[in-house]
Amino acid sequence: ATNIGGNSELIDNMQNGTLIEPDPVQLSKAVITLLRDKQARKRIGEYAKETISMNYNWDECARKMVIIYESVI
C-alpha cells in the first residue's frame, strides 16, 4: 500500500504488508522483492491474516462501535 492516509495505521511495513511512497519505481521494487523472497511473502501473508482476523472481525468491529456510541451518549 502507499504510505498515505491511514494506511500506515493499518500496516506495519514488512510485517503485515508493505508500505511504499506513491511512486512506480518503489512499487516495482517492492513487488520484485516479494517475488524473490518466498519466506517473506509467507511471513507477511500469515501476519496480515492474523492482523485482520484479530482486529477486523465482526465481534471486534461491534465492540469498537459500542465504545463509540457510549462515548457520544
PQR file of N, CA, C, O and H, with PARSE charges and radii, in Angstrom:
ATOM      1  N   ALA A   1       0.843  -1.177   0.000 -0.4000 1.5000
ATOM      2  CA  ALA A   1       0.000   0.000   0.000 -0.0000 2.0000
ATOM      3  C   ALA A   1       0.891   1.244   0.000  0.5500 1.7000
ATOM      4  O   ALA A   1       2.049   1.204   0.417 -0.5500 1.4000
ATOM      5  N   THR A   2       0.331   2.317  -0.467 -0.4000 1.5000
ATOM      6  CA  THR A   2       1.083   3.564  -0.424 -0.0000 2.0000
ATOM      7  C   THR A   2       1.022   4.150   0.984  0.5500 1.7000
ATOM      8  O   THR A   2       0.025   3.999   1.691 -0.5500 1.4000
ATOM      9  H   THR A   2      -0.610   2.350  -0.806  0.4000 1.0000
ATOM     10  N   ASN A   3       2.072   4.801   1.365 -0.4000 1.5000
ATOM     11  CA  ASN A   3       2.199   5.375   2.703 -0.0000 2.0000
ATOM     12  C   ASN A   3       1.509   6.739   2.758  0.5500 1.7000
ATOM     13  O   ASN A   3       2.135   7.767   3.019 -0.5500 1.4000
ATOM     14  H   ASN A   3       2.881   4.924   0.790  0.4000 1.0000
ATOM     15  N   ILE A   4       0.209   6.714   2.505 -0.4000 1.5000
ATOM     16  CA  ILE A   4      -0.602   7.932   2.566 -0.0000 2.0000
ATOM     17  C   ILE A   4      -1.885   7.609   3.318  0.5500 1.7000
ATOM     18  O   ILE A   4      -2.262   6.445   3.456 -0.5500 1.4000
ATOM     19  H   ILE A   4      -0.300   5.879   2.293  0.4000 1.0000
ATOM     20  N   GLY A   5      -2.535   8.630   3.792 -0.4000 1.5000
ATOM     21  CA  GLY A   5      -3.785   8.423   4.510 -0.0000 2.0000
ATOM     22  C   GLY A   5      -3.585   7.553   5.734  0.5500 1.7000
ATOM     23  O   GLY A   5      -2.571   7.664   6.424 -0.5500 1.4000
ATOM     24  H   GLY A   5      -2.228   9.575   3.680  0.4000 1.0000
ATOM     25  N   GLY A   6      -4.537   6.700   6.001 -0.4000 1.5000
ATOM     26  CA  GLY A   6      -4.496   5.846   7.182 -0.0000 2.0000
ATOM     27  C   GLY A   6      -3.776   4.524   6.981  0.5500 1.7000
ATOM     28  O   GLY A   6      -3.754   3.695   7.891 -0.5500 1.4000
ATOM     29  H   GLY A   6      -5.360   6.611   5.441  0.4000 1.0000
ATOM     30  N   ASN A   7      -3.188   4.305   5.813 -0.4000 1.5000
ATOM     31  CA  ASN A   7      -2.534   3.024   5.556 -0.0000 2.0000
ATOM     32  C   ASN A   7      -1.458   2.691   6.579  0.5500 1.7000
ATOM     33  O   ASN A   7      -1.315   1.533   6.971 -0.5500 1.4000
ATOM     34  H   ASN A   7      -3.206   4.978   5.073  0.4000 1.0000
ATOM     35  N   SER A   8      -0.704   3.685   7.012 -0.4000 1.5000
ATOM     36  CA  SER A   8       0.364   3.410   7.982 -0.0000 2.0000
ATOM     37  C   SER A   8      -0.187   3.026   9.350  0.5500 1.7000
ATOM     38  O   SER A   8       0.538   2.468  10.174 -0.5500 1.4000
ATOM     39  H   SER A   8      -0.821   4.626   6.693  0.4000 1.0000
ATOM     40  N   GLU A   9      -1.463   3.319   9.602 -0.4000 1.5000
ATOM     41  CA  GLU A   9      -2.092   2.897  10.851 -0.0000 2.0000
ATOM     42  C   GLU A   9      -2.529   1.435  10.784  0.5500 1.7000
ATOM     43  O   GLU A   9      -2.693   0.785  11.817 -0.5500 1.4000
ATOM     44  H   GLU A   9      -2.052   3.772   8.933  0.4000 1.0000
ATOM     45  N   LEU A  10      -2.716   0.925   9.584 -0.4000 1.5000
ATOM     46  CA  LEU A  10      -3.162  -0.452   9.391 -0.0000 2.0000
ATOM     47  C   LEU A  10      -2.015  -1.414   9.108  0.5500 1.7000
ATOM     48  O   LEU A  10      -2.082  -2.595   9.449 -0.5500 1.4000
ATOM     49  H   LEU A  10      -2.584   1.452   8.745  0.4000 1.0000
ATOM     50  N   ILE A  11      -0.969  -0.897   8.484 -0.4000 1.5000
ATOM     51  CA  ILE A  11       0.108  -1.760   8.011 -0.0000 2.0000
ATOM     52  C   ILE A  11       1.410  -1.435   8.722  0.5500 1.7000
ATOM     53  O   ILE A  11       1.850  -0.286   8.761 -0.5500 1.4000
ATOM     54  H   ILE A  11      -0.915   0.062   8.206  0.4000 1.0000
ATOM     55  N   ASP A  12       2.020  -2.480   9.286 -0.4000 1.5000
ATOM     56  CA  ASP A  12       3.382  -2.382   9.819 -0.0000 2.0000
ATOM     57  C   ASP A  12       4.303  -2.846   8.696  0.5500 1.7000
ATOM     58  O   ASP A  12       4.293  -4.018   8.322 -0.5500 1.4000
ATOM     59  H   ASP A  12       1.663  -3.414   9.253  0.4000 1.0000
ATOM     60  N   ASN A  13       5.091  -1.929   8.166 -0.4000 1.5000
ATOM     61  CA  ASN A  13       5.899  -2.219   6.988 -0.0000 2.0000
ATOM     62  C   ASN A  13       6.739  -3.473   7.156  0.5500 1.7000
ATOM     63  O   ASN A  13       7.478  -3.630   8.128 -0.5500 1.4000
ATOM     64  H   ASN A  13       5.099  -0.977   8.470  0.4000 1.0000
ATOM     65  N   MET A  14       6.603  -4.356   6.185 -0.4000 1.5000
ATOM     66  CA  MET A  14       7.305  -5.641   6.109 -0.0000 2.0000
ATOM     67  C   MET A  14       6.933  -6.577   7.257  0.5500 1.7000
ATOM     68  O   MET A  14       7.618  -7.572   7.496 -0.5500 1.4000
ATOM     69  H   MET A  14       6.003  -4.228   5.395  0.4000 1.0000
ATOM     70  N   GLN A  15       5.852  -6.264   7.967 -0.4000 1.5000
ATOM     71  CA  GLN A  15       5.331  -7.166   8.991 -0.0000 2.0000
ATOM     72  C   GLN A  15       4.021  -7.791   8.503  0.5500 1.7000
ATOM     73  O   GLN A  15       3.916  -9.010   8.366 -0.5500 1.4000
ATOM     74  H   GLN A  15       5.296  -5.456   7.773  0.4000 1.0000
ATOM     75  N   ASN A  16       3.026  -6.940   8.246 -0.4000 1.5000
ATOM     76  CA  ASN A  16       1.749  -7.444   7.740 -0.0000 2.0000
ATOM     77  C   ASN A  16       1.391  -6.807   6.393  0.5500 1.7000
ATOM     78  O   ASN A  16       0.236  -6.820   5.970 -0.5500 1.4000
ATOM     79  H   ASN A  16       3.111  -5.950   8.358  0.4000 1.0000
ATOM     80  N   GLY A  17       2.386  -6.263   5.749 -0.4000 1.5000
ATOM     81  CA  GLY A  17       2.214  -5.640   4.441 -0.0000 2.0000
ATOM     82  C   GLY A  17       3.462  -4.861   4.076  0.5500 1.7000
ATOM     83  O   GLY A  17       4.473  -4.907   4.777 -0.5500 1.4000
ATOM     84  H   GLY A  17       3.325  -6.252   6.093  0.4000 1.0000
ATOM     85  N   THR A  18       3.375  -4.157   2.981 -0.4000 1.5000
ATOM     86  CA  THR A  18       4.493  -3.346   2.524 -0.0000 2.0000
ATOM     87  C   THR A  18       3.989  -1.932   2.271  0.5500 1.7000
ATOM     88  O   THR A  18       3.010  -1.735   1.551 -0.5500 1.4000
ATOM     89  H   THR A  18       2.554  -4.121   2.411  0.4000 1.0000
ATOM     90  N   LEU A  19       4.651  -0.962   2.856 -0.4000 1.5000
ATOM     91  CA  LEU A  19       4.311   0.441   2.626 -0.0000 2.0000
ATOM     92  C   LEU A  19       5.355   1.064   1.716  0.5500 1.7000
ATOM     93  O   LEU A  19       6.557   0.909   1.928 -0.5500 1.4000
ATOM     94  H   LEU A  19       5.446  -1.122   3.441  0.4000 1.0000
ATOM     95  N   ILE A  20       4.880   1.765   0.710 -0.4000 1.5000
ATOM     96  CA  ILE A  20       5.780   2.468  -0.201 -0.0000 2.0000
ATOM     97  C   ILE A  20       5.243   3.878  -0.410  0.5500 1.7000
ATOM     98  O   ILE A  20       4.077   4.169  -0.145 -0.5500 1.4000
ATOM     99  H   ILE A  20       3.903   1.891   0.538  0.4000 1.0000
ATOM    100  N   GLU A  21       6.123   4.738  -0.890 -0.4000 1.5000
ATOM    101  CA  GLU A  21       5.670   6.058  -1.315 -0.0000 2.0000
ATOM    102  C   GLU A  21       4.943   5.883  -2.648  0.5500 1.7000
ATOM    103  O   GLU A  21       5.221   4.929  -3.375 -0.5500 1.4000
ATOM    104  H   GLU A  21       7.071   4.502  -1.105  0.4000 1.0000
ATOM    105  N   PRO A  22       4.021   6.782  -2.980 -0.5600 1.5000
ATOM    106  CA  PRO A  22       3.278   6.635  -4.239  0.2800 2.0000
ATOM    107  C   PRO A  22       4.191   6.911  -5.442  0.5500 1.7000
ATOM    108  O   PRO A  22       4.171   7.996  -6.023 -0.5500 1.4000
ATOM    109  N   ASP A  23       4.976   5.915  -5.789 -0.4000 1.5000
ATOM    110  CA  ASP A  23       5.981   6.051  -6.836 -0.0000 2.0000
ATOM    111  C   ASP A  23       6.090   4.720  -7.577  0.5500 1.7000
ATOM    112  O   ASP A  23       6.281   3.684  -6.940 -0.5500 1.4000
ATOM    113  H   ASP A  23       4.992   5.033  -5.316  0.4000 1.0000
ATOM    114  N   PRO A  24       5.974   4.722  -8.902 -0.5600 1.5000
ATOM    115  CA  PRO A  24       6.022   3.473  -9.659  0.2800 2.0000
ATOM    116  C   PRO A  24       7.326   2.687  -9.472  0.5500 1.7000
ATOM    117  O   PRO A  24       7.315   1.456  -9.497 -0.5500 1.4000
ATOM    118  N   VAL A  25       8.429   3.380  -9.289 -0.4000 1.5000
ATOM    119  CA  VAL A  25       9.707   2.697  -9.099 -0.0000 2.0000
ATOM    120  C   VAL A  25       9.703   1.947  -7.768  0.5500 1.7000
ATOM    121  O   VAL A  25      10.137   0.797  -7.703 -0.5500 1.4000
ATOM    122  H   VAL A  25       8.438   4.380  -9.269  0.4000 1.0000
ATOM    123  N   GLN A  26       9.212   2.595  -6.704 -0.4000 1.5000
ATOM    124  CA  GLN A  26       9.127   1.918  -5.408 -0.0000 2.0000
ATOM    125  C   GLN A  26       8.172   0.736  -5.470  0.5500 1.7000
ATOM    126  O   GLN A  26       8.434  -0.305  -4.867 -0.5500 1.4000
ATOM    127  H   GLN A  26       8.859   3.530  -6.757  0.4000 1.0000
ATOM    128  N   LEU A  27       7.075   0.887  -6.187 -0.4000 1.5000
ATOM    129  CA  LEU A  27       6.127  -0.214  -6.333 -0.0000 2.0000
ATOM    130  C   LEU A  27       6.788  -1.406  -7.004  0.5500 1.7000
ATOM    131  O   LEU A  27       6.665  -2.536  -6.531 -0.5500 1.4000
ATOM    132  H   LEU A  27       6.862   1.732  -6.677  0.4000 1.0000
ATOM    133  N   SER A  28       7.484  -1.161  -8.097 -0.4000 1.5000
ATOM    134  CA  SER A  28       8.129  -2.271  -8.804 -0.0000 2.0000
ATOM    135  C   SER A  28       9.205  -2.923  -7.941  0.5500 1.7000
ATOM    136  O   SER A  28       9.348  -4.146  -7.964 -0.5500 1.4000
ATOM    137  H   SER A  28       7.584  -0.243  -8.481  0.4000 1.0000
ATOM    138  N   LYS A  29       9.959  -2.137  -7.182 -0.4000 1.5000
ATOM    139  CA  LYS A  29      10.982  -2.706  -6.296 -0.0000 2.0000
ATOM    140  C   LYS A  29      10.348  -3.563  -5.207  0.5500 1.7000
ATOM    141  O   LYS A  29      10.859  -4.635  -4.885 -0.5500 1.4000
ATOM    142  H   LYS A  29       9.843  -1.144  -7.163  0.4000 1.0000
ATOM    143  N   ALA A  30       9.237  -3.097  -4.639 -0.4000 1.5000
ATOM    144  CA  ALA A  30       8.554  -3.848  -3.581 -0.0000 2.0000
ATOM    145  C   ALA A  30       8.016  -5.172  -4.120  0.5500 1.7000
ATOM    146  O   ALA A  30       8.132  -6.207  -3.464 -0.5500 1.4000
ATOM    147  H   ALA A  30       8.822  -2.226  -4.900  0.4000 1.0000
ATOM    148  N   VAL A  31       7.433  -5.134  -5.303 -0.4000 1.5000
ATOM    149  CA  VAL A  31       6.901  -6.355  -5.911 -0.0000 2.0000
ATOM    150  C   VAL A  31       8.031  -7.339  -6.204  0.5500 1.7000
ATOM    151  O   VAL A  31       7.913  -8.527  -5.907 -0.5500 1.4000
ATOM    152  H   VAL A  31       7.339  -4.293  -5.836  0.4000 1.0000
ATOM    153  N   ILE A  32       9.114  -6.853  -6.781 -0.4000 1.5000
ATOM    154  CA  ILE A  32      10.250  -7.721  -7.095 -0.0000 2.0000
ATOM    155  C   ILE A  32      10.841  -8.323  -5.825  0.5500 1.7000
ATOM    156  O   ILE A  32      11.182  -9.506  -5.791 -0.5500 1.4000
ATOM    157  H   ILE A  32       9.210  -5.887  -7.023  0.4000 1.0000
ATOM    158  N   THR A  33      10.960  -7.507  -4.786 -0.4000 1.5000
ATOM    159  CA  THR A  33      11.487  -8.011  -3.514 -0.0000 2.0000
ATOM    160  C   THR A  33      10.637  -9.161  -2.997  0.5500 1.7000
ATOM    161  O   THR A  33      11.174 -10.185  -2.573 -0.5500 1.4000
ATOM    162  H   THR A  33      10.683  -6.546  -4.814  0.4000 1.0000
ATOM    163  N   LEU A  34       9.327  -9.007  -3.027 -0.4000 1.5000
ATOM    164  CA  LEU A  34       8.449 -10.065  -2.538 -0.0000 2.0000
ATOM    165  C   LEU A  34       8.441 -11.281  -3.464  0.5500 1.7000
ATOM    166  O   LEU A  34       8.332 -12.414  -2.994 -0.5500 1.4000
ATOM    167  H   LEU A  34       8.891  -8.175  -3.371  0.4000 1.0000
ATOM    168  N   LEU A  35       8.552 -11.062  -4.748 -0.4000 1.5000
ATOM    169  CA  LEU A  35       8.609 -12.195  -5.676 -0.0000 2.0000
ATOM    170  C   LEU A  35       9.859 -13.038  -5.442  0.5500 1.7000
ATOM    171  O   LEU A  35       9.827 -14.256  -5.620 -0.5500 1.4000
ATOM    172  H   LEU A  35       8.640 -10.142  -5.130  0.4000 1.0000
ATOM    173  N   ARG A  36      10.938 -12.409  -5.053 -0.4000 1.5000
ATOM    174  CA  ARG A  36      12.203 -13.110  -4.851 -0.0000 2.0000
ATOM    175  C   ARG A  36      12.328 -13.760  -3.478  0.5500 1.7000
ATOM    176  O   ARG A  36      13.181 -14.626  -3.287 -0.5500 1.4000
ATOM    177  H   ARG A  36      10.964 -11.420  -4.909  0.4000 1.0000
ATOM    178  N   ASP A  37      11.499 -13.364  -2.526 -0.4000 1.5000
ATOM    179  CA  ASP A  37      11.654 -13.835  -1.149 -0.0000 2.0000
ATOM    180  C   ASP A  37      10.396 -14.580  -0.688  0.5500 1.7000
ATOM    181  O   ASP A  37       9.479 -13.986  -0.122 -0.5500 1.4000
ATOM    182  H   ASP A  37      10.805 -12.660  -2.682  0.4000 1.0000
ATOM    183  N   LYS A  38      10.373 -15.879  -0.938 -0.4000 1.5000
ATOM    184  CA  LYS A  38       9.207 -16.694  -0.599 -0.0000 2.0000
ATOM    185  C   LYS A  38       8.928 -16.681   0.894  0.5500 1.7000
ATOM    186  O   LYS A  38       7.769 -16.628   1.303 -0.5500 1.4000
ATOM    187  H   LYS A  38      11.118 -16.363  -1.398  0.4000 1.0000
ATOM    188  N   GLN A  39       9.958 -16.729   1.706 -0.4000 1.5000
ATOM    189  CA  GLN A  39       9.763 -16.730   3.163 -0.0000 2.0000
ATOM    190  C   GLN A  39       9.122 -15.431   3.631  0.5500 1.7000
ATOM    191  O   GLN A  39       8.231 -15.451   4.480 -0.5500 1.4000
ATOM    192  H   GLN A  39      10.900 -16.773   1.374  0.4000 1.0000
ATOM    193  N   ALA A  40       9.568 -14.301   3.086 -0.4000 1.5000
ATOM    194  CA  ALA A  40       8.978 -13.010   3.462 -0.0000 2.0000
ATOM    195  C   ALA A  40       7.514 -12.957   3.040  0.5500 1.7000
ATOM    196  O   ALA A  40       6.667 -12.491   3.803 -0.5500 1.4000
ATOM    197  H   ALA A  40      10.292 -14.285   2.396  0.4000 1.0000
ATOM    198  N   ARG A  41       7.209 -13.430   1.832 -0.4000 1.5000
ATOM    199  CA  ARG A  41       5.809 -13.448   1.376 -0.0000 2.0000
ATOM    200  C   ARG A  41       4.947 -14.265   2.319  0.5500 1.7000
ATOM    201  O   ARG A  41       3.853 -13.842   2.693 -0.5500 1.4000
ATOM    202  H   ARG A  41       7.897 -13.808   1.213  0.4000 1.0000
ATOM    203  N   LYS A  42       5.434 -15.431   2.703 -0.4000 1.5000
ATOM    204  CA  LYS A  42       4.667 -16.303   3.583 -0.0000 2.0000
ATOM    205  C   LYS A  42       4.478 -15.659   4.955  0.5500 1.7000
ATOM    206  O   LYS A  42       3.371 -15.655   5.494 -0.5500 1.4000
ATOM    207  H   LYS A  42       6.323 -15.775   2.400  0.4000 1.0000
ATOM    208  N   ARG A  43       5.558 -15.116   5.521 -0.4000 1.5000
ATOM    209  CA  ARG A  43       5.503 -14.500   6.843 -0.0000 2.0000
ATOM    210  C   ARG A  43       4.567 -13.304   6.842  0.5500 1.7000
ATOM    211  O   ARG A  43       3.724 -13.174   7.730 -0.5500 1.4000
ATOM    212  H   ARG A  43       6.457 -15.119   5.083  0.4000 1.0000
ATOM    213  N   ILE A  44       4.708 -12.433   5.855 -0.4000 1.5000
ATOM    214  CA  ILE A  44       3.863 -11.235   5.758 -0.0000 2.0000
ATOM    215  C   ILE A  44       2.404 -11.637   5.573  0.5500 1.7000
ATOM    216  O   ILE A  44       1.513 -11.055   6.192 -0.5500 1.4000
ATOM    217  H   ILE A  44       5.392 -12.540   5.134  0.4000 1.0000
ATOM    218  N   GLY A  45       2.159 -12.631   4.719 -0.4000 1.5000
ATOM    219  CA  GLY A  45       0.792 -13.092   4.486 -0.0000 2.0000
ATOM    220  C   GLY A  45       0.149 -13.653   5.739  0.5500 1.7000
ATOM    221  O   GLY A  45      -1.013 -13.367   6.030 -0.5500 1.4000
ATOM    222  H   GLY A  45       2.883 -13.104   4.216  0.4000 1.0000
ATOM    223  N   GLU A  46       0.910 -14.459   6.487 -0.4000 1.5000
ATOM    224  CA  GLU A  46       0.379 -15.038   7.718 -0.0000 2.0000
ATOM    225  C   GLU A  46       0.089 -13.962   8.758  0.5500 1.7000
ATOM    226  O   GLU A  46      -0.942 -14.000   9.429 -0.5500 1.4000
ATOM    227  H   GLU A  46       1.853 -14.691   6.251  0.4000 1.0000
ATOM    228  N   TYR A  47       0.997 -13.009   8.888 -0.4000 1.5000
ATOM    229  CA  TYR A  47       0.804 -11.941   9.867 -0.0000 2.0000
ATOM    230  C   TYR A  47      -0.353 -11.032   9.447  0.5500 1.7000
ATOM    231  O   TYR A  47      -1.108 -10.554  10.294 -0.5500 1.4000
ATOM    232  H   TYR A  47       1.835 -12.978   8.343  0.4000 1.0000
ATOM    233  N   ALA A  48      -0.490 -10.795   8.152 -0.4000 1.5000
ATOM    234  CA  ALA A  48      -1.599  -9.976   7.661 -0.0000 2.0000
ATOM    235  C   ALA A  48      -2.930 -10.659   7.967  0.5500 1.7000
ATOM    236  O   ALA A  48      -3.876 -10.007   8.409 -0.5500 1.4000
ATOM    237  H   ALA A  48       0.123 -11.183   7.464  0.4000 1.0000
ATOM    238  N   LYS A  49      -3.005 -11.962   7.735 -0.4000 1.5000
ATOM    239  CA  LYS A  49      -4.232 -12.705   8.035 -0.0000 2.0000
ATOM    240  C   LYS A  49      -4.546 -12.633   9.525  0.5500 1.7000
ATOM    241  O   LYS A  49      -5.701 -12.447   9.911 -0.5500 1.4000
ATOM    242  H   LYS A  49      -2.236 -12.492   7.376  0.4000 1.0000
ATOM    243  N   GLU A  50      -3.524 -12.780  10.359 -0.4000 1.5000
ATOM    244  CA  GLU A  50      -3.705 -12.702  11.809 -0.0000 2.0000
ATOM    245  C   GLU A  50      -4.177 -11.311  12.226  0.5500 1.7000
ATOM    246  O   GLU A  50      -5.082 -11.180  13.050 -0.5500 1.4000
ATOM    247  H   GLU A  50      -2.587 -12.931  10.046  0.4000 1.0000
ATOM    248  N   THR A  51      -3.563 -10.273  11.655 -0.4000 1.5000
ATOM    249  CA  THR A  51      -3.948  -8.886  11.971 -0.0000 2.0000
ATOM    250  C   THR A  51      -5.408  -8.646  11.629  0.5500 1.7000
ATOM    251  O   THR A  51      -6.149  -8.070  12.426 -0.5500 1.4000
ATOM    252  H   THR A  51      -2.828 -10.379  10.986  0.4000 1.0000
ATOM    253  N   ILE A  52      -5.824  -9.081  10.453 -0.4000 1.5000
ATOM    254  CA  ILE A  52      -7.206  -8.881  10.015 -0.0000 2.0000
ATOM    255  C   ILE A  52      -8.171  -9.663  10.898  0.5500 1.7000
ATOM    256  O   ILE A  52      -9.186  -9.126  11.343 -0.5500 1.4000
ATOM    257  H   ILE A  52      -5.222  -9.549   9.805  0.4000 1.0000
ATOM    258  N   SER A  53      -7.855 -10.930  11.150 -0.4000 1.5000
ATOM    259  CA  SER A  53      -8.789 -11.745  11.938 -0.0000 2.0000
ATOM    260  C   SER A  53      -8.913 -11.253  13.376  0.5500 1.7000
ATOM    261  O   SER A  53      -9.971 -11.410  13.985 -0.5500 1.4000
ATOM    262  H   SER A  53      -7.030 -11.365  10.789  0.4000 1.0000
ATOM    263  N   MET A  54      -7.859 -10.663  13.931 -0.4000 1.5000
ATOM    264  CA  MET A  54      -7.907 -10.172  15.311 -0.0000 2.0000
ATOM    265  C   MET A  54      -8.568  -8.804  15.417  0.5500 1.7000
ATOM    266  O   MET A  54      -9.298  -8.542  16.373 -0.5500 1.4000
ATOM    267  H   MET A  54      -6.999 -10.536  13.436  0.4000 1.0000
ATOM    268  N   ASN A  55      -8.322  -7.938  14.454 -0.4000 1.5000
ATOM    269  CA  ASN A  55      -8.746  -6.546  14.576 -0.0000 2.0000
ATOM    270  C   ASN A  55      -9.969  -6.158  13.753  0.5500 1.7000
ATOM    271  O   ASN A  55     -10.591  -5.131  14.025 -0.5500 1.4000
ATOM    272  H   ASN A  55      -7.729  -8.151  13.677  0.4000 1.0000
ATOM    273  N   TYR A  56     -10.320  -6.947  12.767 -0.4000 1.5000
ATOM    274  CA  TYR A  56     -11.397  -6.539  11.856 -0.0000 2.0000
ATOM    275  C   TYR A  56     -12.446  -7.623  11.680  0.5500 1.7000
ATOM    276  O   TYR A  56     -13.044  -7.743  10.611 -0.5500 1.4000
ATOM    277  H   TYR A  56      -9.815  -7.782  12.546  0.4000 1.0000
ATOM    278  N   ASN A  57     -12.674  -8.419  12.730 -0.4000 1.5000
ATOM    279  CA  ASN A  57     -13.760  -9.392  12.693 -0.0000 2.0000
ATOM    280  C   ASN A  57     -15.029  -8.712  13.207  0.5500 1.7000
ATOM    281  O   ASN A  57     -14.969  -7.602  13.737 -0.5500 1.4000
ATOM    282  H   ASN A  57     -12.188  -8.322  13.598  0.4000 1.0000
ATOM    283  N   TRP A  58     -16.178  -9.376  13.051 -0.4000 1.5000
ATOM    284  CA  TRP A  58     -17.440  -8.752  13.423 -0.0000 2.0000
ATOM    285  C   TRP A  58     -17.509  -8.425  14.909  0.5500 1.7000
ATOM    286  O   TRP A  58     -18.011  -7.365  15.285 -0.5500 1.4000
ATOM    287  H   TRP A  58     -16.227 -10.277  12.620  0.4000 1.0000
ATOM    288  N   ASP A  59     -17.015  -9.316  15.754 -0.4000 1.5000
ATOM    289  CA  ASP A  59     -17.065  -9.063  17.191 -0.0000 2.0000
ATOM    290  C   ASP A  59     -16.244  -7.828  17.571  0.5500 1.7000
ATOM    291  O   ASP A  59     -16.691  -6.999  18.363 -0.5500 1.4000
ATOM    292  H   ASP A  59     -16.607 -10.177  15.449  0.4000 1.0000
ATOM    293  N   GLU A  60     -15.062  -7.715  17.011 -0.4000 1.5000
ATOM    294  CA  GLU A  60     -14.200  -6.572  17.325 -0.0000 2.0000
ATOM    295  C   GLU A  60     -14.790  -5.276  16.765  0.5500 1.7000
ATOM    296  O   GLU A  60     -14.756  -4.242  17.432 -0.5500 1.4000
ATOM    297  H   GLU A  60     -14.700  -8.389  16.367  0.4000 1.0000
ATOM    298  N   CYS A  61     -15.326  -5.327  15.558 -0.4000 1.5000
ATOM    299  CA  CYS A  61     -15.951  -4.128  14.985 -0.0000 2.0000
ATOM    300  C   CYS A  61     -17.151  -3.688  15.824  0.5500 1.7000
ATOM    301  O   CYS A  61     -17.342  -2.494  16.058 -0.5500 1.4000
ATOM    302  H   CYS A  61     -15.354  -6.167  15.016  0.4000 1.0000
ATOM    303  N   ALA A  62     -17.961  -4.654  16.278 -0.4000 1.5000
ATOM    304  CA  ALA A  62     -19.122  -4.325  17.120 -0.0000 2.0000
ATOM    305  C   ALA A  62     -18.664  -3.727  18.443  0.5500 1.7000
ATOM    306  O   ALA A  62     -19.252  -2.759  18.926 -0.5500 1.4000
ATOM    307  H   ALA A  62     -17.806  -5.623  16.088  0.4000 1.0000
ATOM    308  N   ARG A  63     -17.615  -4.301  19.033 -0.4000 1.5000
ATOM    309  CA  ARG A  63     -17.096  -3.780  20.305 -0.0000 2.0000
ATOM    310  C   ARG A  63     -16.647  -2.328  20.144  0.5500 1.7000
ATOM    311  O   ARG A  63     -16.931  -1.486  20.996 -0.5500 1.4000
ATOM    312  H   ARG A  63     -17.138  -5.088  18.642  0.4000 1.0000
ATOM    313  N   LYS A  64     -15.949  -2.043  19.052 -0.4000 1.5000
ATOM    314  CA  LYS A  64     -15.481  -0.676  18.806 -0.0000 2.0000
ATOM    315  C   LYS A  64     -16.654   0.278  18.573  0.5500 1.7000
ATOM    316  O   LYS A  64     -16.617   1.426  19.016 -0.5500 1.4000
ATOM    317  H   LYS A  64     -15.719  -2.726  18.360  0.4000 1.0000
ATOM    318  N   MET A  65     -17.683  -0.190  17.886 -0.4000 1.5000
ATOM    319  CA  MET A  65     -18.857   0.661  17.648 -0.0000 2.0000
ATOM    320  C   MET A  65     -19.566   0.977  18.961  0.5500 1.7000
ATOM    321  O   MET A  65     -20.019   2.105  19.160 -0.5500 1.4000
ATOM    322  H   MET A  65     -17.713  -1.123  17.526  0.4000 1.0000
ATOM    323  N   VAL A  66     -19.669   0.002  19.856 -0.4000 1.5000
ATOM    324  CA  VAL A  66     -20.293   0.236  21.160 -0.0000 2.0000
ATOM    325  C   VAL A  66     -19.513   1.302  21.919  0.5500 1.7000
ATOM    326  O   VAL A  66     -20.111   2.190  22.527 -0.5500 1.4000
ATOM    327  H   VAL A  66     -19.301  -0.914  19.695  0.4000 1.0000
ATOM    328  N   ILE A  67     -18.200   1.225  21.889 -0.4000 1.5000
ATOM    329  CA  ILE A  67     -17.374   2.239  22.559 -0.0000 2.0000
ATOM    330  C   ILE A  67     -17.640   3.618  21.981  0.5500 1.7000
ATOM    331  O   ILE A  67     -17.746   4.595  22.723 -0.5500 1.4000
ATOM    332  H   ILE A  67     -17.715   0.503  21.395  0.4000 1.0000
ATOM    333  N   ILE A  68     -17.749   3.702  20.668 -0.4000 1.5000
ATOM    334  CA  ILE A  68     -18.012   4.995  20.034 -0.0000 2.0000
ATOM    335  C   ILE A  68     -19.387   5.508  20.445  0.5500 1.7000
ATOM    336  O   ILE A  68     -19.529   6.676  20.806 -0.5500 1.4000
ATOM    337  H   ILE A  68     -17.663   2.908  20.066  0.4000 1.0000
ATOM    338  N   TYR A  69     -20.404   4.642  20.393 -0.4000 1.5000
ATOM    339  CA  TYR A  69     -21.755   5.064  20.768 -0.0000 2.0000
ATOM    340  C   TYR A  69     -21.812   5.490  22.219  0.5500 1.7000
ATOM    341  O   TYR A  69     -22.441   6.497  22.542 -0.5500 1.4000
ATOM    342  H   TYR A  69     -20.289   3.693  20.100  0.4000 1.0000
ATOM    343  N   GLU A  70     -21.163   4.739  23.103 -0.4000 1.5000
ATOM    344  CA  GLU A  70     -21.170   5.102  24.520 -0.0000 2.0000
ATOM    345  C   GLU A  70     -20.473   6.426  24.772  0.5500 1.7000
ATOM    346  O   GLU A  70     -20.869   7.174  25.666 -0.5500 1.4000
ATOM    347  H   GLU A  70     -20.652   3.921  22.840  0.4000 1.0000
ATOM    348  N   SER A  71     -19.447   6.724  24.002 -0.4000 1.5000
ATOM    349  CA  SER A  71     -18.749   7.995  24.189 -0.0000 2.0000
ATOM    350  C   SER A  71     -19.607   9.181  23.736  0.5500 1.7000
ATOM    351  O   SER A  71     -19.467  10.288  24.257 -0.5500 1.4000
ATOM    352  H   SER A  71     -19.125   6.117  23.276  0.4000 1.0000
ATOM    353  N   VAL A  72     -20.480   8.948  22.778 -0.4000 1.5000
ATOM    354  CA  VAL A  72     -21.360  10.003  22.282 -0.0000 2.0000
ATOM    355  C   VAL A  72     -22.521  10.251  23.240  0.5500 1.7000
ATOM    356  O   VAL A  72     -22.977  11.383  23.403 -0.5500 1.4000
ATOM    357  H   VAL A  72     -20.594   8.049  22.355  0.4000 1.0000
ATOM    358  N   ILE A  73     -22.979   9.203  23.856 -0.4000 1.5000
ATOM    359  CA  ILE A  73     -24.122   9.314  24.789 -0.0000 2.0000
ATOM    360  C   ILE A  73     -23.624  10.029  25.991  0.5500 1.7000
ATOM    361  O   ILE A  73     -24.383  10.256  26.933 -0.5500 1.4000
ATOM    362  H   ILE A  73     -22.608   8.283  23.724  0.4000 1.0000
TER
END
